[in-house]
Amino acid sequence: MTEKPDFVTAYPRPKNTEIKKIGNYWYVYERFSKYDPVIKRSRKVSGKCLGKLTPEGLVPTKRRLVNVSSQKVTKVSDVVETGAVLFFWNRTVTMRERLKEHFPDLWKMIYAAAILRAIKEPRFRRLQMHYETSFLAHLLPDLSFDPAGNAAFLQALGRRRGAICRFMQEDVNKNDVFILFDGHRLITSSKTMELAELGYDSKRRFKPQVNLLYVYSLANDSSAPVYYKQFLGSTPDVSAFADVLSECGISSNKYTVIADKGFAAEGEFEELAAKKLSYVIPIKRGSKLVSSYLPLTPQSYSDLFTYNGRAIQSFKIEADGFNVFVYFDAQLYANELADAAERADRKNETKDGKVQQEMKRRQNGKGKMSDEQLQRLQPQDLRQVLKSTPEIGTVSIQTNRLDLNSHQIYRTYKQRQEIEQFFKTYGASTDFDASYMRDRTSHEAWLFLNHLSATIAMECMADIARIGEDKNVSFEDLRQTLGKILASQVDGKWSLAPIKKSVQKLTAKLEFPIETFDLDAMTRGSGTPA
């Protein structure tokens, strides 16, 4: 092992750096810890060279600093990731102020955890490492995310459902908006979670799960998740619907509720009307409101329009206080017809196999089926299948928005894709599909932090879409690219490391002038760019 000279051992090495010997000289390099999914633990990663170590001190690398004499000895006290933190810090001023108001003693922990879990990863056990190596540790100093502290923090936050509700109700009551409802099943590995029950989620995983019901607002200039509530895993979405309506304070005709099939039976429609809520909700096939108009023919439809390049036919059924629009989509019809034919073929093949086996047994005098049972195994004609499902290719939507025509109602309902995209982000981009919390209180805190992180992610994705880059830049691309922007504290002053051109292009598109931020002023508490 190479013996280090006295000037190396005596050098006060800054945090997040390491000393290397290359040839006959000693150098100071940045050092980070990065999780390696292959070895399933963190490993050391070396960064850029900060300078050469000499008996006189550190001689900085020329390319690292601007307008600094090569003979000047400087003191580097910290090197941290800065780009992603500043990007989200700049965008979430309102969130910080609201958290201060509703959680005056916890807001810094809540905010830091939400930001770090949005730009890094959701696991609490690595929050401390991410906090220490980010500029957030200087914007919000002296926070601790050690295991014991995390447990106490989650318990303290989870017991404040009232404050959480008041925080979210402010988002619900912002504008005259469309309100989307949907349920989402969360897998939990805890055996002590009160609300978890065995059941199947959308991925057919038979595991303990909690039913998470979400409210999503859709205004002209913005859209975002605004309210959630957790229920027993066995609670149907329909049953939870009225409870969430009451709790989040949606009881005015300035709202239009958009939900998916199954959210409202006949009784729920009456309840929506009693609350003076407008609604646009599809009804299940076989509804008595539509059955008297079957079978449908091309002459049944009175209106024709296009949606995303697809021809849509429709007709209106007028009722007392509401309308039902029936839509026919030729492409949906073709897809459902192909699916019905495929399923019918599989059933017929199975039936034919059973018939052949029975006929062989009868030839040997060992038949097991009666003639009646054998008759029921005769192949089913596709025309019979179509006759039993006369609404194939159609969607029926009930609404009390009597001011909207069939085209407007259809487009309104299709905006449900917003909440579907939210859950896709919730599960895929932010990895919040499974919980490891041990009880309902900590799970409530986990859900609220998820809510904040997912809100941040959705707003970023909306901005990326607005500049036309949604096909080129994902949320993962965004946070990884901005995470490459580093800052060093040299002689007590902060300066940005050189930024790659590819990163500069993205910051320019996002109108994020990071070079204009006064990092020293921000760490002194101003929190604003120069």
Contacts in CASP RR format, 6 or more apart in sequence:
PFRMAT RR
TARGET T0000
AUTHOR 0000-0000-0000
METHOD contacts of the structure
MODEL  1
MTEKPDFVTAYPRPKNTEIKKIGNYWYVYERFSKYDPVIKRSRKVSGKCL
GKLTPEGLVPTKRRLVNVSSQKVTKVSDVVETGAVLFFWNRTVTMRERLK
EHFPDLWKMIYAAAILRAIKEPRFRRLQMHYETSFLAHLLPDLSFDPAGN
AAFLQALGRRRGAICRFMQEDVNKNDVFILFDGHRLITSSKTMELAELGY
DSKRRFKPQVNLLYVYSLANDSSAPVYYKQFLGSTPDVSAFADVLSECGI
SSNKYTVIADKGFAAEGEFEELAAKKLSYVIPIKRGSKLVSSYLPLTPQS
YSDLFTYNGRAIQSFKIEADGFNVFVYFDAQLYANELADAAERADRKNET
KDGKVQQEMKRRQNGKGKMSDEQLQRLQPQDLRQVLKSTPEIGTVSIQTN
RLDLNSHQIYRTYKQRQEIEQFFKTYGASTDFDASYMRDRTSHEAWLFLN
HLSATIAMECMADIARIGEDKNVSFEDLRQTLGKILASQVDGKWSLAPIK
KSVQKLTAKLEFPIETFDLDAMTRGSGTPA
2 21 0 8 1.000
4 19 0 8 1.000
4 26 0 8 1.000
5 26 0 8 1.000
5 55 0 8 1.000
7 53 0 8 1.000
7 54 0 8 1.000
7 55 0 8 1.000
7 57 0 8 1.000
8 19 0 8 1.000
8 26 0 8 1.000
8 53 0 8 1.000
11 19 0 8 1.000
11 28 0 8 1.000
11 53 0 8 1.000
11 57 0 8 1.000
11 58 0 8 1.000
13 19 0 8 1.000
13 28 0 8 1.000
14 28 0 8 1.000
14 75 0 8 1.000
14 76 0 8 1.000
14 77 0 8 1.000
14 78 0 8 1.000
14 79 0 8 1.000
15 77 0 8 1.000
15 78 0 8 1.000
15 132 0 8 1.000
16 30 0 8 1.000
16 31 0 8 1.000
16 32 0 8 1.000
16 78 0 8 1.000
16 79 0 8 1.000
16 80 0 8 1.000
16 132 0 8 1.000
16 133 0 8 1.000
17 28 0 8 1.000
17 29 0 8 1.000
17 30 0 8 1.000
17 31 0 8 1.000
17 50 0 8 1.000
17 76 0 8 1.000
17 79 0 8 1.000
18 28 0 8 1.000
18 29 0 8 1.000
18 31 0 8 1.000
18 44 0 8 1.000
18 46 0 8 1.000
19 26 0 8 1.000
19 27 0 8 1.000
19 28 0 8 1.000
19 29 0 8 1.000
19 53 0 8 1.000
20 26 0 8 1.000
20 27 0 8 1.000
20 29 0 8 1.000
20 46 0 8 1.000
21 27 0 8 1.000
25 52 0 8 1.000
25 53 0 8 1.000
26 52 0 8 1.000
26 53 0 8 1.000
27 49 0 8 1.000
27 50 0 8 1.000
27 51 0 8 1.000
27 52 0 8 1.000
27 53 0 8 1.000
28 49 0 8 1.000
28 50 0 8 1.000
28 51 0 8 1.000
28 52 0 8 1.000
28 53 0 8 1.000
28 58 0 8 1.000
28 76 0 8 1.000
29 46 0 8 1.000
29 47 0 8 1.000
29 48 0 8 1.000
29 49 0 8 1.000
29 50 0 8 1.000
30 46 0 8 1.000
30 47 0 8 1.000
30 48 0 8 1.000
30 50 0 8 1.000
30 79 0 8 1.000
30 486 0 8 1.000
31 44 0 8 1.000
31 45 0 8 1.000
31 46 0 8 1.000
31 47 0 8 1.000
32 44 0 8 1.000
32 45 0 8 1.000
32 47 0 8 1.000
32 133 0 8 1.000
33 42 0 8 1.000
33 43 0 8 1.000
33 44 0 8 1.000
33 45 0 8 1.000
33 129 0 8 1.000
33 133 0 8 1.000
34 42 0 8 1.000
34 43 0 8 1.000
34 45 0 8 1.000
35 41 0 8 1.000
35 42 0 8 1.000
35 121 0 8 1.000
35 126 0 8 1.000
36 42 0 8 1.000
36 43 0 8 1.000
42 126 0 8 1.000
42 129 0 8 1.000
48 61 0 8 1.000
48 64 0 8 1.000
48 497 0 8 1.000
49 61 0 8 1.000
49 64 0 8 1.000
50 58 0 8 1.000
50 60 0 8 1.000
50 61 0 8 1.000
50 64 0 8 1.000
50 76 0 8 1.000
50 79 0 8 1.000
50 488 0 8 1.000
51 58 0 8 1.000
51 59 0 8 1.000
51 60 0 8 1.000
51 61 0 8 1.000
51 64 0 8 1.000
52 58 0 8 1.000
52 59 0 8 1.000
52 61 0 8 1.000
53 59 0 8 1.000
56 73 0 8 1.000
57 73 0 8 1.000
58 73 0 8 1.000
58 74 0 8 1.000
58 75 0 8 1.000
58 76 0 8 1.000
59 70 0 8 1.000
59 71 0 8 1.000
59 73 0 8 1.000
60 68 0 8 1.000
60 70 0 8 1.000
60 72 0 8 1.000
60 74 0 8 1.000
60 76 0 8 1.000
60 490 0 8 1.000
62 68 0 8 1.000
62 70 0 8 1.000
63 498 0 8 1.000
64 488 0 8 1.000
64 497 0 8 1.000
64 498 0 8 1.000
65 74 0 8 1.000
65 490 0 8 1.000
65 495 0 8 1.000
66 495 0 8 1.000
68 74 0 8 1.000
74 490 0 8 1.000
74 491 0 8 1.000
75 490 0 8 1.000
75 491 0 8 1.000
75 492 0 8 1.000
76 488 0 8 1.000
76 489 0 8 1.000
76 490 0 8 1.000
77 489 0 8 1.000
77 490 0 8 1.000
77 492 0 8 1.000
78 138 0 8 1.000
78 488 0 8 1.000
78 489 0 8 1.000
79 486 0 8 1.000
79 487 0 8 1.000
79 488 0 8 1.000
79 489 0 8 1.000
80 133 0 8 1.000
80 134 0 8 1.000
80 135 0 8 1.000
80 137 0 8 1.000
80 138 0 8 1.000
80 486 0 8 1.000
80 487 0 8 1.000
81 133 0 8 1.000
81 134 0 8 1.000
81 135 0 8 1.000
81 483 0 8 1.000
81 485 0 8 1.000
81 486 0 8 1.000
82 134 0 8 1.000
82 135 0 8 1.000
82 483 0 8 1.000
82 485 0 8 1.000
82 486 0 8 1.000
82 487 0 8 1.000
82 496 0 8 1.000
82 514 0 8 1.000
82 519 0 8 1.000
83 135 0 8 1.000
83 482 0 8 1.000
83 483 0 8 1.000
83 484 0 8 1.000
83 485 0 8 1.000
83 514 0 8 1.000
84 119 0 8 1.000
84 134 0 8 1.000
84 479 0 8 1.000
84 482 0 8 1.000
84 483 0 8 1.000
84 485 0 8 1.000
85 115 0 8 1.000
85 119 0 8 1.000
85 134 0 8 1.000
85 135 0 8 1.000
85 136 0 8 1.000
85 139 0 8 1.000
86 135 0 8 1.000
86 485 0 8 1.000
86 514 0 8 1.000
86 517 0 8 1.000
87 482 0 8 1.000
87 510 0 8 1.000
87 512 0 8 1.000
87 514 0 8 1.000
88 115 0 8 1.000
88 118 0 8 1.000
88 119 0 8 1.000
88 456 0 8 1.000
89 115 0 8 1.000
89 136 0 8 1.000
89 139 0 8 1.000
89 527 0 8 1.000
90 512 0 8 1.000
90 529 0 8 1.000
91 456 0 8 1.000
91 459 0 8 1.000
91 460 0 8 1.000
92 111 0 8 1.000
92 115 0 8 1.000
92 456 0 8 1.000
95 111 0 8 1.000
95 452 0 8 1.000
95 455 0 8 1.000
95 456 0 8 1.000
96 107 0 8 1.000
96 111 0 8 1.000
98 167 0 8 1.000
98 170 0 8 1.000
99 107 0 8 1.000
99 110 0 8 1.000
99 111 0 8 1.000
99 167 0 8 1.000
100 107 0 8 1.000
102 163 0 8 1.000
102 164 0 8 1.000
102 166 0 8 1.000
102 167 0 8 1.000
103 110 0 8 1.000
103 157 0 8 1.000
103 160 0 8 1.000
103 163 0 8 1.000
103 167 0 8 1.000
106 153 0 8 1.000
106 156 0 8 1.000
106 157 0 8 1.000
106 160 0 8 1.000
108 140 0 8 1.000
108 143 0 8 1.000
109 143 0 8 1.000
109 153 0 8 1.000
109 157 0 8 1.000
110 157 0 8 1.000
110 448 0 8 1.000
110 449 0 8 1.000
110 452 0 8 1.000
111 140 0 8 1.000
111 452 0 8 1.000
112 131 0 8 1.000
112 136 0 8 1.000
112 140 0 8 1.000
112 143 0 8 1.000
112 145 0 8 1.000
113 124 0 8 1.000
113 127 0 8 1.000
113 145 0 8 1.000
113 153 0 8 1.000
113 449 0 8 1.000
114 449 0 8 1.000
114 452 0 8 1.000
114 453 0 8 1.000
114 456 0 8 1.000
115 136 0 8 1.000
115 453 0 8 1.000
115 456 0 8 1.000
116 127 0 8 1.000
116 130 0 8 1.000
116 131 0 8 1.000
116 134 0 8 1.000
116 136 0 8 1.000
117 127 0 8 1.000
117 430 0 8 1.000
117 449 0 8 1.000
117 450 0 8 1.000
117 453 0 8 1.000
118 430 0 8 1.000
118 452 0 8 1.000
118 453 0 8 1.000
118 454 0 8 1.000
118 456 0 8 1.000
118 457 0 8 1.000
118 479 0 8 1.000
119 479 0 8 1.000
119 482 0 8 1.000
119 483 0 8 1.000
120 126 0 8 1.000
120 130 0 8 1.000
120 479 0 8 1.000
121 130 0 8 1.000
121 431 0 8 1.000
122 430 0 8 1.000
122 431 0 8 1.000
122 432 0 8 1.000
122 450 0 8 1.000
122 453 0 8 1.000
124 145 0 8 1.000
124 150 0 8 1.000
124 154 0 8 1.000
125 147 0 8 1.000
127 145 0 8 1.000
127 150 0 8 1.000
128 144 0 8 1.000
128 145 0 8 1.000
128 146 0 8 1.000
131 137 0 8 1.000
131 143 0 8 1.000
131 145 0 8 1.000
135 487 0 8 1.000
135 519 0 8 1.000
137 143 0 8 1.000
138 523 0 8 1.000
139 522 0 8 1.000
139 523 0 8 1.000
139 525 0 8 1.000
139 527 0 8 1.000
151 442 0 8 1.000
153 445 0 8 1.000
154 437 0 8 1.000
154 441 0 8 1.000
154 442 0 8 1.000
154 445 0 8 1.000
154 446 0 8 1.000
155 441 0 8 1.000
155 442 0 8 1.000
155 445 0 8 1.000
156 445 0 8 1.000
157 444 0 8 1.000
157 445 0 8 1.000
157 448 0 8 1.000
157 449 0 8 1.000
158 164 0 8 1.000
158 441 0 8 1.000
158 442 0 8 1.000
158 444 0 8 1.000
158 445 0 8 1.000
158 448 0 8 1.000
159 441 0 8 1.000
161 444 0 8 1.000
164 444 0 8 1.000
164 448 0 8 1.000
165 247 0 8 1.000
165 248 0 8 1.000
168 226 0 8 1.000
168 227 0 8 1.000
168 228 0 8 1.000
168 248 0 8 1.000
168 451 0 8 1.000
169 227 0 8 1.000
169 248 0 8 1.000
169 249 0 8 1.000
171 217 0 8 1.000
171 224 0 8 1.000
171 226 0 8 1.000
171 227 0 8 1.000
172 179 0 8 1.000
172 215 0 8 1.000
172 217 0 8 1.000
172 226 0 8 1.000
172 227 0 8 1.000
172 248 0 8 1.000
172 249 0 8 1.000
172 250 0 8 1.000
173 249 0 8 1.000
174 217 0 8 1.000
174 219 0 8 1.000
175 217 0 8 1.000
175 219 0 8 1.000
176 219 0 8 1.000
176 254 0 8 1.000
176 255 0 8 1.000
177 217 0 8 1.000
177 218 0 8 1.000
177 219 0 8 1.000
177 254 0 8 1.000
177 255 0 8 1.000
177 256 0 8 1.000
178 217 0 8 1.000
178 218 0 8 1.000
178 219 0 8 1.000
178 255 0 8 1.000
178 256 0 8 1.000
178 257 0 8 1.000
178 258 0 8 1.000
178 280 0 8 1.000
178 412 0 8 1.000
178 415 0 8 1.000
179 215 0 8 1.000
179 216 0 8 1.000
179 217 0 8 1.000
179 218 0 8 1.000
179 250 0 8 1.000
179 255 0 8 1.000
179 256 0 8 1.000
179 257 0 8 1.000
179 258 0 8 1.000
180 215 0 8 1.000
180 216 0 8 1.000
180 217 0 8 1.000
180 218 0 8 1.000
180 258 0 8 1.000
180 259 0 8 1.000
180 415 0 8 1.000
180 416 0 8 1.000
180 418 0 8 1.000
180 419 0 8 1.000
181 213 0 8 1.000
181 214 0 8 1.000
181 215 0 8 1.000
181 216 0 8 1.000
181 237 0 8 1.000
181 241 0 8 1.000
181 244 0 8 1.000
181 257 0 8 1.000
181 258 0 8 1.000
181 259 0 8 1.000
181 260 0 8 1.000
181 263 0 8 1.000
181 419 0 8 1.000
182 213 0 8 1.000
182 214 0 8 1.000
182 216 0 8 1.000
182 237 0 8 1.000
182 259 0 8 1.000
182 260 0 8 1.000
182 416 0 8 1.000
182 419 0 8 1.000
182 420 0 8 1.000
182 423 0 8 1.000
183 211 0 8 1.000
183 212 0 8 1.000
183 213 0 8 1.000
183 214 0 8 1.000
183 237 0 8 1.000
183 240 0 8 1.000
184 211 0 8 1.000
184 212 0 8 1.000
184 213 0 8 1.000
184 214 0 8 1.000
184 423 0 8 1.000
184 426 0 8 1.000
185 199 0 8 1.000
185 201 0 8 1.000
185 202 0 8 1.000
185 209 0 8 1.000
185 210 0 8 1.000
185 211 0 8 1.000
185 212 0 8 1.000
185 233 0 8 1.000
186 209 0 8 1.000
186 210 0 8 1.000
186 211 0 8 1.000
186 212 0 8 1.000
186 230 0 8 1.000
186 432 0 8 1.000
186 433 0 8 1.000
186 434 0 8 1.000
186 435 0 8 1.000
187 201 0 8 1.000
187 205 0 8 1.000
187 207 0 8 1.000
187 208 0 8 1.000
187 209 0 8 1.000
187 433 0 8 1.000
187 434 0 8 1.000
187 435 0 8 1.000
188 196 0 8 1.000
188 207 0 8 1.000
188 208 0 8 1.000
188 209 0 8 1.000
188 210 0 8 1.000
188 434 0 8 1.000
188 435 0 8 1.000
188 436 0 8 1.000
188 437 0 8 1.000
188 443 0 8 1.000
189 208 0 8 1.000
189 434 0 8 1.000
189 435 0 8 1.000
189 436 0 8 1.000
190 196 0 8 1.000
190 208 0 8 1.000
190 435 0 8 1.000
190 436 0 8 1.000
190 437 0 8 1.000
190 438 0 8 1.000
190 439 0 8 1.000
191 208 0 8 1.000
192 438 0 8 1.000
192 439 0 8 1.000
193 208 0 8 1.000
193 210 0 8 1.000
193 435 0 8 1.000
193 437 0 8 1.000
193 438 0 8 1.000
193 439 0 8 1.000
193 440 0 8 1.000
193 443 0 8 1.000
194 439 0 8 1.000
194 440 0 8 1.000
195 210 0 8 1.000
195 211 0 8 1.000
195 230 0 8 1.000
195 231 0 8 1.000
195 232 0 8 1.000
195 233 0 8 1.000
195 440 0 8 1.000
195 443 0 8 1.000
196 208 0 8 1.000
196 209 0 8 1.000
196 210 0 8 1.000
196 233 0 8 1.000
197 208 0 8 1.000
197 209 0 8 1.000
197 232 0 8 1.000
197 233 0 8 1.000
197 234 0 8 1.000
198 206 0 8 1.000
198 207 0 8 1.000
198 208 0 8 1.000
198 209 0 8 1.000
199 206 0 8 1.000
199 207 0 8 1.000
199 208 0 8 1.000
199 209 0 8 1.000
199 233 0 8 1.000
199 234 0 8 1.000
200 206 0 8 1.000
201 207 0 8 1.000
201 209 0 8 1.000
209 233 0 8 1.000
210 230 0 8 1.000
210 231 0 8 1.000
210 232 0 8 1.000
210 233 0 8 1.000
210 435 0 8 1.000
210 443 0 8 1.000
211 230 0 8 1.000
211 231 0 8 1.000
211 232 0 8 1.000
211 233 0 8 1.000
211 234 0 8 1.000
211 235 0 8 1.000
211 237 0 8 1.000
211 240 0 8 1.000
212 228 0 8 1.000
212 229 0 8 1.000
212 230 0 8 1.000
212 231 0 8 1.000
212 447 0 8 1.000
213 228 0 8 1.000
213 229 0 8 1.000
213 230 0 8 1.000
213 231 0 8 1.000
213 237 0 8 1.000
213 240 0 8 1.000
213 241 0 8 1.000
213 244 0 8 1.000
214 225 0 8 1.000
214 227 0 8 1.000
214 228 0 8 1.000
214 419 0 8 1.000
214 422 0 8 1.000
214 423 0 8 1.000
215 225 0 8 1.000
215 226 0 8 1.000
215 227 0 8 1.000
215 228 0 8 1.000
215 244 0 8 1.000
215 248 0 8 1.000
215 250 0 8 1.000
216 223 0 8 1.000
216 224 0 8 1.000
216 225 0 8 1.000
216 226 0 8 1.000
216 418 0 8 1.000
216 419 0 8 1.000
216 422 0 8 1.000
217 223 0 8 1.000
217 224 0 8 1.000
217 226 0 8 1.000
218 258 0 8 1.000
218 415 0 8 1.000
218 418 0 8 1.000
222 462 0 8 1.000
223 418 0 8 1.000
223 458 0 8 1.000
223 462 0 8 1.000
224 455 0 8 1.000
224 458 0 8 1.000
224 459 0 8 1.000
225 419 0 8 1.000
225 422 0 8 1.000
225 451 0 8 1.000
225 454 0 8 1.000
225 455 0 8 1.000
225 458 0 8 1.000
226 248 0 8 1.000
227 244 0 8 1.000
227 248 0 8 1.000
228 447 0 8 1.000
228 451 0 8 1.000
229 240 0 8 1.000
229 243 0 8 1.000
229 244 0 8 1.000
229 247 0 8 1.000
229 248 0 8 1.000
230 440 0 8 1.000
230 443 0 8 1.000
230 444 0 8 1.000
230 447 0 8 1.000
231 240 0 8 1.000
231 243 0 8 1.000
237 262 0 8 1.000
237 263 0 8 1.000
238 262 0 8 1.000
238 263 0 8 1.000
238 264 0 8 1.000
238 265 0 8 1.000
238 268 0 8 1.000
241 259 0 8 1.000
241 263 0 8 1.000
241 264 0 8 1.000
241 268 0 8 1.000
242 268 0 8 1.000
242 271 0 8 1.000
245 251 0 8 1.000
245 275 0 8 1.000
245 277 0 8 1.000
250 257 0 8 1.000
250 275 0 8 1.000
250 277 0 8 1.000
251 275 0 8 1.000
251 276 0 8 1.000
251 277 0 8 1.000
252 275 0 8 1.000
252 276 0 8 1.000
252 277 0 8 1.000
253 276 0 8 1.000
253 277 0 8 1.000
253 278 0 8 1.000
255 277 0 8 1.000
255 278 0 8 1.000
256 277 0 8 1.000
256 278 0 8 1.000
256 279 0 8 1.000
256 280 0 8 1.000
256 401 0 8 1.000
256 412 0 8 1.000
257 272 0 8 1.000
257 277 0 8 1.000
257 278 0 8 1.000
257 279 0 8 1.000
257 280 0 8 1.000
257 281 0 8 1.000
258 279 0 8 1.000
258 280 0 8 1.000
258 281 0 8 1.000
258 412 0 8 1.000
258 413 0 8 1.000
258 415 0 8 1.000
258 416 0 8 1.000
259 279 0 8 1.000
259 281 0 8 1.000
260 281 0 8 1.000
260 282 0 8 1.000
260 416 0 8 1.000
261 282 0 8 1.000
261 283 0 8 1.000
261 284 0 8 1.000
262 284 0 8 1.000
263 281 0 8 1.000
264 272 0 8 1.000
264 279 0 8 1.000
264 281 0 8 1.000
269 279 0 8 1.000
269 281 0 8 1.000
269 322 0 8 1.000
269 398 0 8 1.000
272 279 0 8 1.000
272 400 0 8 1.000
273 321 0 8 1.000
273 322 0 8 1.000
273 400 0 8 1.000
278 399 0 8 1.000
278 400 0 8 1.000
278 401 0 8 1.000
279 398 0 8 1.000
279 399 0 8 1.000
279 400 0 8 1.000
279 401 0 8 1.000
280 397 0 8 1.000
280 399 0 8 1.000
280 401 0 8 1.000
280 409 0 8 1.000
280 412 0 8 1.000
280 413 0 8 1.000
281 397 0 8 1.000
281 398 0 8 1.000
281 399 0 8 1.000
282 395 0 8 1.000
282 396 0 8 1.000
282 397 0 8 1.000
282 398 0 8 1.000
282 413 0 8 1.000
283 289 0 8 1.000
283 290 0 8 1.000
283 324 0 8 1.000
283 396 0 8 1.000
283 397 0 8 1.000
283 398 0 8 1.000
285 389 0 8 1.000
285 391 0 8 1.000
285 394 0 8 1.000
285 396 0 8 1.000
286 391 0 8 1.000
287 396 0 8 1.000
289 317 0 8 1.000
289 319 0 8 1.000
289 324 0 8 1.000
289 396 0 8 1.000
289 398 0 8 1.000
290 317 0 8 1.000
290 324 0 8 1.000
290 326 0 8 1.000
290 391 0 8 1.000
290 396 0 8 1.000
293 300 0 8 1.000
293 315 0 8 1.000
293 317 0 8 1.000
293 326 0 8 1.000
294 390 0 8 1.000
294 391 0 8 1.000
295 390 0 8 1.000
296 326 0 8 1.000
296 328 0 8 1.000
296 390 0 8 1.000
296 391 0 8 1.000
296 394 0 8 1.000
298 313 0 8 1.000
300 315 0 8 1.000
300 326 0 8 1.000
301 313 0 8 1.000
301 314 0 8 1.000
301 315 0 8 1.000
301 326 0 8 1.000
301 328 0 8 1.000
302 314 0 8 1.000
302 315 0 8 1.000
302 316 0 8 1.000
303 313 0 8 1.000
303 314 0 8 1.000
303 315 0 8 1.000
303 316 0 8 1.000
303 405 0 8 1.000
303 406 0 8 1.000
303 407 0 8 1.000
304 311 0 8 1.000
304 312 0 8 1.000
304 313 0 8 1.000
304 314 0 8 1.000
305 311 0 8 1.000
305 312 0 8 1.000
305 314 0 8 1.000
305 406 0 8 1.000
305 407 0 8 1.000
305 410 0 8 1.000
306 312 0 8 1.000
307 410 0 8 1.000
307 411 0 8 1.000
307 414 0 8 1.000
310 329 0 8 1.000
310 330 0 8 1.000
310 331 0 8 1.000
311 329 0 8 1.000
311 330 0 8 1.000
312 327 0 8 1.000
312 328 0 8 1.000
312 329 0 8 1.000
312 410 0 8 1.000
313 327 0 8 1.000
313 328 0 8 1.000
314 325 0 8 1.000
314 326 0 8 1.000
314 327 0 8 1.000
314 328 0 8 1.000
314 406 0 8 1.000
314 407 0 8 1.000
314 410 0 8 1.000
315 325 0 8 1.000
315 326 0 8 1.000
315 406 0 8 1.000
316 323 0 8 1.000
316 324 0 8 1.000
316 325 0 8 1.000
316 326 0 8 1.000
316 406 0 8 1.000
317 323 0 8 1.000
317 324 0 8 1.000
317 325 0 8 1.000
317 326 0 8 1.000
321 400 0 8 1.000
321 402 0 8 1.000
322 398 0 8 1.000
322 399 0 8 1.000
322 400 0 8 1.000
322 402 0 8 1.000
323 398 0 8 1.000
323 399 0 8 1.000
323 400 0 8 1.000
323 402 0 8 1.000
324 396 0 8 1.000
324 397 0 8 1.000
324 398 0 8 1.000
324 399 0 8 1.000
325 396 0 8 1.000
325 397 0 8 1.000
325 399 0 8 1.000
325 406 0 8 1.000
325 409 0 8 1.000
325 410 0 8 1.000
326 394 0 8 1.000
326 395 0 8 1.000
326 396 0 8 1.000
327 394 0 8 1.000
327 395 0 8 1.000
327 396 0 8 1.000
327 397 0 8 1.000
327 406 0 8 1.000
327 410 0 8 1.000
328 393 0 8 1.000
328 394 0 8 1.000
329 393 0 8 1.000
329 394 0 8 1.000
329 395 0 8 1.000
332 393 0 8 1.000
332 394 0 8 1.000
332 395 0 8 1.000
333 392 0 8 1.000
333 393 0 8 1.000
333 394 0 8 1.000
336 392 0 8 1.000
336 393 0 8 1.000
337 386 0 8 1.000
337 392 0 8 1.000
340 382 0 8 1.000
340 385 0 8 1.000
340 386 0 8 1.000
340 389 0 8 1.000
340 392 0 8 1.000
341 382 0 8 1.000
341 385 0 8 1.000
344 380 0 8 1.000
344 382 0 8 1.000
344 385 0 8 1.000
347 380 0 8 1.000
348 379 0 8 1.000
348 380 0 8 1.000
351 377 0 8 1.000
351 378 0 8 1.000
351 379 0 8 1.000
352 377 0 8 1.000
352 379 0 8 1.000
354 377 0 8 1.000
355 374 0 8 1.000
355 377 0 8 1.000
355 378 0 8 1.000
358 367 0 8 1.000
358 368 0 8 1.000
358 369 0 8 1.000
358 374 0 8 1.000
358 377 0 8 1.000
361 367 0 8 1.000
361 368 0 8 1.000
369 377 0 8 1.000
386 392 0 8 1.000
395 413 0 8 1.000
397 409 0 8 1.000
397 410 0 8 1.000
397 413 0 8 1.000
399 409 0 8 1.000
401 409 0 8 1.000
401 412 0 8 1.000
404 412 0 8 1.000
421 458 0 8 1.000
421 461 0 8 1.000
422 454 0 8 1.000
422 458 0 8 1.000
425 454 0 8 1.000
425 457 0 8 1.000
425 458 0 8 1.000
425 461 0 8 1.000
425 475 0 8 1.000
426 432 0 8 1.000
426 433 0 8 1.000
426 450 0 8 1.000
426 454 0 8 1.000
427 433 0 8 1.000
429 457 0 8 1.000
429 474 0 8 1.000
429 475 0 8 1.000
429 476 0 8 1.000
430 450 0 8 1.000
430 453 0 8 1.000
430 454 0 8 1.000
430 457 0 8 1.000
432 450 0 8 1.000
432 453 0 8 1.000
432 454 0 8 1.000
435 443 0 8 1.000
435 446 0 8 1.000
437 443 0 8 1.000
437 445 0 8 1.000
437 446 0 8 1.000
457 475 0 8 1.000
460 475 0 8 1.000
460 478 0 8 1.000
461 470 0 8 1.000
461 475 0 8 1.000
463 510 0 8 1.000
464 470 0 8 1.000
464 473 0 8 1.000
464 475 0 8 1.000
464 478 0 8 1.000
464 510 0 8 1.000
467 509 0 8 1.000
467 510 0 8 1.000
469 509 0 8 1.000
473 506 0 8 1.000
478 506 0 8 1.000
481 502 0 8 1.000
481 503 0 8 1.000
481 506 0 8 1.000
482 503 0 8 1.000
482 506 0 8 1.000
482 507 0 8 1.000
484 500 0 8 1.000
484 503 0 8 1.000
485 496 0 8 1.000
485 497 0 8 1.000
485 499 0 8 1.000
485 503 0 8 1.000
485 514 0 8 1.000
486 496 0 8 1.000
486 497 0 8 1.000
487 494 0 8 1.000
487 495 0 8 1.000
487 496 0 8 1.000
487 497 0 8 1.000
487 519 0 8 1.000
488 494 0 8 1.000
488 495 0 8 1.000
488 497 0 8 1.000
493 520 0 8 1.000
494 519 0 8 1.000
494 520 0 8 1.000
494 523 0 8 1.000
495 519 0 8 1.000
496 514 0 8 1.000
496 515 0 8 1.000
496 519 0 8 1.000
499 507 0 8 1.000
499 514 0 8 1.000
499 515 0 8 1.000
507 513 0 8 1.000
507 514 0 8 1.000
513 529 0 8 1.000
516 529 0 8 1.000
516 530 0 8 1.000
517 529 0 8 1.000
517 530 0 8 1.000
518 526 0 8 1.000
518 528 0 8 1.000
518 529 0 8 1.000
518 530 0 8 1.000
521 527 0 8 1.000
521 528 0 8 1.000
521 530 0 8 1.000
522 528 0 8 1.000
522 529 0 8 1.000
END
